[in-house]
Amino acid sequence: MAKLPLQANFYPMTSMAYLQDSSRRMTLITAQSLGSASLNSGQLEVIMDRRLNQDDNRGMGQGVLDNKVTSSSFRLLLESRANAGNEGENVSPLSYPSLLSHVSSLYLNHPMIPMVVSSEAAVQSLTRFSPLASSLPCDIHMVNLRTIQSKEEGGGPSGEAALILHRKGFDCSLSNRNTGLLCATTQGKVKTEKLFSELKLQSIAAVSLTLMHQTEGGSSREEISLEPMEISTFRVQLT
Protein backbone atom coordinates (compact mmCIF):
# COMPACT_ATOMS: atom_id res chain seq x y z
CA MET A 1 0.00 0.00 0.00
CA ALA A 2 1.26 3.49 -0.87
CA LYS A 3 0.41 4.90 2.58
CA LEU A 4 2.74 2.45 4.31
CA PRO A 5 6.54 2.76 4.44
CA LEU A 6 8.60 0.64 2.06
CA GLN A 7 9.49 -2.02 4.65
CA ALA A 8 5.82 -2.55 5.53
CA ASN A 9 5.07 -3.75 2.00
CA PHE A 10 7.46 -6.70 2.19
CA TYR A 11 6.16 -10.09 3.27
CA PRO A 12 7.86 -13.41 4.09
CA MET A 13 8.43 -15.70 1.11
CA THR A 14 9.00 -19.08 2.74
CA SER A 15 8.77 -21.31 -0.33
CA MET A 16 7.39 -19.44 -3.35
CA ALA A 17 5.70 -16.30 -4.66
CA TYR A 18 3.87 -15.74 -7.92
CA LEU A 19 2.36 -13.08 -10.15
CA GLN A 20 -0.60 -13.93 -12.35
CA ASP A 21 -3.32 -12.61 -14.61
CA SER A 22 -6.28 -14.26 -16.30
CA SER A 23 -4.11 -16.32 -18.66
CA ARG A 24 -0.58 -16.75 -17.23
CA ARG A 25 1.33 -17.17 -13.99
CA MET A 26 4.98 -16.60 -13.11
CA THR A 27 6.17 -18.43 -10.00
CA LEU A 28 9.47 -17.85 -8.20
CA ILE A 29 10.34 -20.90 -6.10
CA THR A 30 12.97 -20.49 -3.38
CA ALA A 31 14.97 -22.90 -1.25
CA GLN A 32 15.40 -20.36 1.58
CA SER A 33 13.11 -17.92 3.36
CA LEU A 34 13.39 -14.36 2.05
CA GLY A 35 11.33 -11.19 1.96
CA SER A 36 9.38 -10.27 -1.16
CA ALA A 37 7.06 -7.52 -2.38
CA SER A 38 5.16 -6.44 -5.48
CA LEU A 39 5.54 -2.67 -5.38
CA ASN A 40 4.28 -2.17 -8.94
CA SER A 41 1.97 -4.14 -11.20
CA GLY A 42 3.83 -7.02 -12.87
CA GLN A 43 6.90 -6.54 -10.67
CA LEU A 44 8.29 -8.88 -8.01
CA GLU A 45 11.15 -7.86 -5.70
CA VAL A 46 13.07 -10.18 -3.40
CA ILE A 47 15.37 -9.08 -0.57
CA MET A 48 18.43 -11.31 -0.63
CA ASP A 49 20.35 -9.41 2.05
CA ARG A 50 19.44 -7.11 4.94
CA ARG A 51 21.76 -4.57 6.54
CA LEU A 52 20.87 -2.01 9.22
CA ASN A 53 22.99 0.46 11.14
CA GLN A 54 20.48 0.68 13.99
CA ASP A 55 18.83 -1.90 16.26
CA ASP A 56 15.75 -3.49 14.70
CA ASN A 57 14.20 -4.48 18.07
CA ARG A 58 14.64 -8.20 17.42
CA GLY A 59 16.51 -8.94 20.63
CA MET A 60 20.12 -8.44 19.54
CA GLY A 61 20.49 -4.86 20.79
CA GLN A 62 22.68 -3.89 17.85
CA GLY A 63 22.55 -3.23 14.14
CA VAL A 64 22.60 -5.95 11.50
CA LEU A 65 26.17 -5.54 10.33
CA ASP A 66 27.51 -9.11 10.40
CA ASN A 67 26.35 -10.20 6.95
CA LYS A 68 27.89 -13.38 5.53
CA VAL A 69 28.19 -14.53 1.95
CA THR A 70 25.54 -17.21 1.34
CA SER A 71 24.28 -19.06 -1.70
CA SER A 72 20.63 -18.88 -2.72
CA SER A 73 18.74 -21.30 -4.98
CA PHE A 74 15.69 -20.41 -7.07
CA ARG A 75 13.52 -21.80 -9.81
CA LEU A 76 11.48 -19.65 -12.15
CA LEU A 77 8.33 -21.29 -13.49
CA LEU A 78 6.13 -19.89 -16.26
CA GLU A 79 2.68 -21.43 -16.70
CA SER A 80 -0.46 -20.76 -18.71
CA ARG A 81 -4.05 -21.49 -17.78
CA ALA A 82 -5.86 -24.33 -19.49
CA ASN A 83 -9.10 -22.32 -19.53
CA ALA A 84 -7.71 -18.86 -20.19
CA GLY A 85 -10.81 -17.88 -22.15
CA ASN A 86 -13.09 -18.18 -19.10
CA GLU A 87 -13.43 -14.61 -17.80
CA GLY A 88 -15.22 -15.56 -14.58
CA GLU A 89 -12.52 -17.92 -13.36
CA ASN A 90 -10.38 -15.61 -11.17
CA VAL A 91 -13.07 -13.99 -9.04
CA SER A 92 -11.91 -15.36 -5.69
CA PRO A 93 -9.13 -13.39 -3.92
CA LEU A 94 -7.62 -16.71 -2.78
CA SER A 95 -5.37 -18.81 -4.98
CA TYR A 96 -3.15 -21.85 -4.65
CA PRO A 97 0.12 -23.01 -6.20
CA SER A 98 -0.08 -25.30 -9.19
CA LEU A 99 0.71 -28.99 -9.00
CA LEU A 100 3.89 -28.47 -11.05
CA SER A 101 5.11 -25.72 -8.72
CA HIS A 102 4.53 -28.00 -5.70
CA VAL A 103 6.62 -30.76 -7.28
CA SER A 104 9.34 -28.28 -8.31
CA SER A 105 9.46 -26.89 -4.77
CA LEU A 106 9.88 -30.38 -3.31
CA TYR A 107 12.79 -31.11 -5.65
CA LEU A 108 14.43 -27.82 -4.68
CA ASN A 109 13.88 -28.03 -0.91
CA HIS A 110 14.43 -31.76 -0.40
CA PRO A 111 17.58 -32.76 -2.27
CA MET A 112 19.11 -36.16 -1.73
CA ILE A 113 21.94 -35.93 0.80
CA PRO A 114 24.31 -38.94 0.71
CA MET A 115 26.22 -39.59 3.94
CA VAL A 116 29.09 -42.05 4.20
CA VAL A 117 31.39 -43.01 7.07
CA SER A 118 34.57 -43.53 5.06
CA SER A 119 35.41 -42.28 1.59
CA GLU A 120 37.42 -45.44 0.88
CA ALA A 121 34.51 -47.80 1.59
CA ALA A 122 31.81 -45.57 0.16
CA VAL A 123 31.30 -47.50 -3.07
CA GLN A 124 31.29 -50.93 -1.44
CA SER A 125 28.97 -49.99 1.45
CA LEU A 126 26.16 -48.44 -0.62
CA THR A 127 23.33 -50.85 -1.41
CA ARG A 128 20.01 -50.30 -3.14
CA PHE A 129 16.96 -50.04 -0.87
CA SER A 130 13.53 -49.02 -2.17
CA PRO A 131 10.89 -49.35 0.56
CA LEU A 132 8.07 -47.97 -1.61
CA ALA A 133 6.54 -50.08 -4.36
CA SER A 134 5.83 -47.01 -6.50
CA SER A 135 5.85 -43.23 -6.36
CA LEU A 136 3.18 -41.46 -4.37
CA PRO A 137 0.60 -39.28 -6.17
CA CYS A 138 1.81 -35.85 -7.24
CA ASP A 139 -0.10 -34.00 -4.51
CA ILE A 140 1.05 -36.22 -1.62
CA HIS A 141 4.43 -35.68 0.03
CA MET A 142 5.95 -38.19 2.46
CA VAL A 143 7.21 -35.95 5.25
CA ASN A 144 8.78 -38.78 7.24
CA LEU A 145 8.93 -42.56 7.57
CA ARG A 146 10.89 -43.58 10.64
CA THR A 147 10.97 -46.34 13.21
CA ILE A 148 9.46 -45.74 16.64
CA GLN A 149 11.67 -46.28 19.65
CA SER A 150 10.82 -49.27 21.80
CA LYS A 151 9.49 -48.73 25.33
CA GLU A 152 11.46 -51.69 26.63
CA GLU A 153 14.74 -51.31 28.45
CA GLY A 154 17.57 -50.70 26.03
CA GLY A 155 15.74 -48.20 23.85
CA GLY A 156 16.14 -49.99 20.53
CA PRO A 157 13.76 -49.68 17.59
CA SER A 158 10.34 -51.25 17.91
CA GLY A 159 8.32 -53.10 15.29
CA GLU A 160 6.31 -49.98 14.52
CA ALA A 161 7.04 -47.01 12.28
CA ALA A 162 5.67 -43.47 12.00
CA LEU A 163 4.32 -42.55 8.57
CA ILE A 164 3.67 -38.82 8.06
CA LEU A 165 1.97 -37.71 4.84
CA HIS A 166 1.09 -34.21 3.62
CA ARG A 167 -1.48 -33.68 0.89
CA LYS A 168 -0.95 -30.45 -1.02
CA GLY A 169 -3.75 -28.12 -2.08
CA PHE A 170 -3.29 -26.94 -5.67
CA ASP A 171 -4.87 -24.92 -8.46
CA CYS A 172 -6.02 -27.33 -11.18
CA SER A 173 -6.77 -24.61 -13.75
CA LEU A 174 -3.12 -24.34 -14.81
CA SER A 175 -2.09 -26.56 -17.71
CA ASN A 176 0.43 -29.39 -17.22
CA ARG A 177 0.78 -30.25 -20.90
CA ASN A 178 4.35 -30.63 -22.20
CA THR A 179 5.83 -29.92 -18.76
CA GLY A 180 7.31 -33.36 -18.06
CA LEU A 181 4.97 -33.95 -15.12
CA LEU A 182 4.14 -37.63 -15.57
CA CYS A 183 2.56 -38.53 -12.23
CA ALA A 184 -1.15 -38.25 -11.46
CA THR A 185 -3.46 -37.61 -8.50
CA THR A 186 -5.88 -39.98 -6.77
CA GLN A 187 -8.20 -37.59 -4.89
CA GLY A 188 -6.10 -38.06 -1.74
CA LYS A 189 -6.49 -41.87 -1.61
CA VAL A 190 -3.51 -44.17 -1.05
CA LYS A 191 -3.69 -47.96 -1.33
CA THR A 192 -1.81 -49.17 1.73
CA GLU A 193 -1.37 -52.75 0.49
CA LYS A 194 0.50 -51.47 -2.56
CA LEU A 195 2.53 -48.85 -0.69
CA PHE A 196 5.58 -50.88 0.34
CA SER A 197 7.63 -53.24 -1.80
CA GLU A 198 9.87 -55.38 0.41
CA LEU A 199 7.96 -54.74 3.65
CA LYS A 200 4.57 -56.22 4.52
CA LEU A 201 1.97 -54.07 6.24
CA GLN A 202 0.44 -55.75 9.28
CA SER A 203 -1.62 -52.87 10.70
CA ILE A 204 -2.10 -49.13 10.34
CA ALA A 205 -3.72 -46.64 12.73
CA ALA A 206 -4.35 -42.91 12.36
CA VAL A 207 -2.82 -40.97 15.26
CA SER A 208 -2.10 -37.39 16.23
CA LEU A 209 0.96 -35.61 14.90
CA THR A 210 2.82 -36.37 18.14
CA LEU A 211 1.95 -40.11 17.90
CA MET A 212 0.45 -39.94 21.40
CA HIS A 213 -3.29 -40.16 20.68
CA GLN A 214 -5.17 -42.41 18.29
CA THR A 215 -7.82 -40.66 16.19
CA GLU A 216 -11.14 -42.01 15.03
CA GLY A 217 -11.46 -43.02 11.39
CA GLY A 218 -8.81 -42.99 8.67
CA SER A 219 -7.22 -46.27 9.78
CA SER A 220 -8.41 -48.62 7.03
CA ARG A 221 -6.16 -51.56 6.30
CA GLU A 222 -6.72 -51.29 2.54
CA GLU A 223 -6.86 -47.53 1.90
CA ILE A 224 -6.22 -44.22 3.62
CA SER A 225 -7.80 -40.93 2.62
CA LEU A 226 -6.08 -37.56 3.04
CA GLU A 227 -7.68 -34.13 3.06
CA PRO A 228 -6.13 -31.26 1.05
CA MET A 229 -3.62 -29.08 2.93
CA GLU A 230 -3.58 -31.47 5.89
CA ILE A 231 -0.75 -33.44 7.52
CA SER A 232 -1.77 -36.95 8.59
CA THR A 233 0.22 -39.28 10.84
CA PHE A 234 -0.10 -43.07 11.04
CA ARG A 235 1.42 -45.80 13.20
CA VAL A 236 2.21 -48.74 10.92
CA GLN A 237 3.30 -52.27 11.82
CA LEU A 238 5.75 -53.61 9.25
CA THR A 239 7.38 -56.99 8.83
C-alpha positions in Angstrom: 0.0 0.0 0.0 1.3 3.5 -0.9 0.4 4.9 2.6 2.7 2.4 4.3 6.5 2.8 4.4 8.6 0.6 2.1 9.5 -2.0 4.6 5.8 -2.6 5.5 5.1 -3.7 2.0 7.5 -6.7 2.2 6.2 -10.1 3.3 7.9 -13.4 4.1 8.4 -15.7 1.1 9.0 -19.1 2.7 8.8 -21.3 -0.3 7.4 -19.4 -3.4 5.7 -16.3 -4.7 3.9 -15.7 -7.9 2.4 -13.1 -10.1 -0.6 -13.9 -12.3 -3.3 -12.6 -14.6 -6.3 -14.3 -16.3 -4.1 -16.3 -18.7 -0.6 -16.7 -17.2 1.3 -17.2 -14.0 5.0 -16.6 -13.1 6.2 -18.4 -10.0 9.5 -17.8 -8.2 10.3 -20.9 -6.1 13.0 -20.5 -3.4 15.0 -22.9 -1.3 15.4 -20.4 1.6 13.1 -17.9 3.4 13.4 -14.4 2.0 11.3 -11.2 2.0 9.4 -10.3 -1.2 7.1 -7.5 -2.4 5.2 -6.4 -5.5 5.5 -2.7 -5.4 4.3 -2.2 -8.9 2.0 -4.1 -11.2 3.8 -7.0 -12.9 6.9 -6.5 -10.7 8.3 -8.9 -8.0 11.1 -7.9 -5.7 13.1 -10.2 -3.4 15.4 -9.1 -0.6 18.4 -11.3 -0.6 20.4 -9.4 2.1 19.4 -7.1 4.9 21.8 -4.6 6.5 20.9 -2.0 9.2 23.0 0.5 11.1 20.5 0.7 14.0 18.8 -1.9 16.3 15.7 -3.5 14.7 14.2 -4.5 18.1 14.6 -8.2 17.4 16.5 -8.9 20.6 20.1 -8.4 19.5 20.5 -4.9 20.8 22.7 -3.9 17.8 22.5 -3.2 14.1 22.6 -5.9 11.5 26.2 -5.5 10.3 27.5 -9.1 10.4 26.4 -10.2 6.9 27.9 -13.4 5.5 28.2 -14.5 2.0 25.5 -17.2 1.3 24.3 -19.1 -1.7 20.6 -18.9 -2.7 18.7 -21.3 -5.0 15.7 -20.4 -7.1 13.5 -21.8 -9.8 11.5 -19.7 -12.2 8.3 -21.3 -13.5 6.1 -19.9 -16.3 2.7 -21.4 -16.7 -0.5 -20.8 -18.7 -4.0 -21.5 -17.8 -5.9 -24.3 -19.5 -9.1 -22.3 -19.5 -7.7 -18.9 -20.2 -10.8 -17.9 -22.1 -13.1 -18.2 -19.1 -13.4 -14.6 -17.8 -15.2 -15.6 -14.6 -12.5 -17.9 -13.4 -10.4 -15.6 -11.2 -13.1 -14.0 -9.0 -11.9 -15.4 -5.7 -9.1 -13.4 -3.9 -7.6 -16.7 -2.8 -5.4 -18.8 -5.0 -3.2 -21.9 -4.6 0.1 -23.0 -6.2 -0.1 -25.3 -9.2 0.7 -29.0 -9.0 3.9 -28.5 -11.1 5.1 -25.7 -8.7 4.5 -28.0 -5.7 6.6 -30.8 -7.3 9.3 -28.3 -8.3 9.5 -26.9 -4.8 9.9 -30.4 -3.3 12.8 -31.1 -5.7 14.4 -27.8 -4.7 13.9 -28.0 -0.9 14.4 -31.8 -0.4 17.6 -32.8 -2.3 19.1 -36.2 -1.7 21.9 -35.9 0.8 24.3 -38.9 0.7 26.2 -39.6 3.9 29.1 -42.1 4.2 31.4 -43.0 7.1 34.6 -43.5 5.1 35.4 -42.3 1.6 37.4 -45.4 0.9 34.5 -47.8 1.6 31.8 -45.6 0.2 31.3 -47.5 -3.1 31.3 -50.9 -1.4 29.0 -50.0 1.5 26.2 -48.4 -0.6 23.3 -50.8 -1.4 20.0 -50.3 -3.1 17.0 -50.0 -0.9 13.5 -49.0 -2.2 10.9 -49.4 0.6 8.1 -48.0 -1.6 6.5 -50.1 -4.4 5.8 -47.0 -6.5 5.9 -43.2 -6.4 3.2 -41.5 -4.4 0.6 -39.3 -6.2 1.8 -35.8 -7.2 -0.1 -34.0 -4.5 1.0 -36.2 -1.6 4.4 -35.7 0.0 6.0 -38.2 2.5 7.2 -35.9 5.2 8.8 -38.8 7.2 8.9 -42.6 7.6 10.9 -43.6 10.6 11.0 -46.3 13.2 9.5 -45.7 16.6 11.7 -46.3 19.7 10.8 -49.3 21.8 9.5 -48.7 25.3 11.5 -51.7 26.6 14.7 -51.3 28.5 17.6 -50.7 26.0 15.7 -48.2 23.9 16.1 -50.0 20.5 13.8 -49.7 17.6 10.3 -51.3 17.9 8.3 -53.1 15.3 6.3 -50.0 14.5 7.0 -47.0 12.3 5.7 -43.5 12.0 4.3 -42.6 8.6 3.7 -38.8 8.1 2.0 -37.7 4.8 1.1 -34.2 3.6 -1.5 -33.7 0.9 -1.0 -30.5 -1.0 -3.7 -28.1 -2.1 -3.3 -26.9 -5.7 -4.9 -24.9 -8.5 -6.0 -27.3 -11.2 -6.8 -24.6 -13.7 -3.1 -24.3 -14.8 -2.1 -26.6 -17.7 0.4 -29.4 -17.2 0.8 -30.3 -20.9 4.3 -30.6 -22.2 5.8 -29.9 -18.8 7.3 -33.4 -18.1 5.0 -34.0 -15.1 4.1 -37.6 -15.6 2.6 -38.5 -12.2 -1.2 -38.3 -11.5 -3.5 -37.6 -8.5 -5.9 -40.0 -6.8 -8.2 -37.6 -4.9 -6.1 -38.1 -1.7 -6.5 -41.9 -1.6 -3.5 -44.2 -1.0 -3.7 -48.0 -1.3 -1.8 -49.2 1.7 -1.4 -52.8 0.5 0.5 -51.5 -2.6 2.5 -48.8 -0.7 5.6 -50.9 0.3 7.6 -53.2 -1.8 9.9 -55.4 0.4 8.0 -54.7 3.6 4.6 -56.2 4.5 2.0 -54.1 6.2 0.4 -55.7 9.3 -1.6 -52.9 10.7 -2.1 -49.1 10.3 -3.7 -46.6 12.7 -4.3 -42.9 12.4 -2.8 -41.0 15.3 -2.1 -37.4 16.2 1.0 -35.6 14.9 2.8 -36.4 18.1 2.0 -40.1 17.9 0.5 -39.9 21.4 -3.3 -40.2 20.7 -5.2 -42.4 18.3 -7.8 -40.7 16.2 -11.1 -42.0 15.0 -11.5 -43.0 11.4 -8.8 -43.0 8.7 -7.2 -46.3 9.8 -8.4 -48.6 7.0 -6.2 -51.6 6.3 -6.7 -51.3 2.5 -6.9 -47.5 1.9 -6.2 -44.2 3.6 -7.8 -40.9 2.6 -6.1 -37.6 3.0 -7.7 -34.1 3.1 -6.1 -31.3 1.0 -3.6 -29.1 2.9 -3.6 -31.5 5.9 -0.7 -33.4 7.5 -1.8 -36.9 8.6 0.2 -39.3 10.8 -0.1 -43.1 11.0 1.4 -45.8 13.2 2.2 -48.7 10.9 3.3 -52.3 11.8 5.7 -53.6 9.2 7.4 -57.0 8.8 
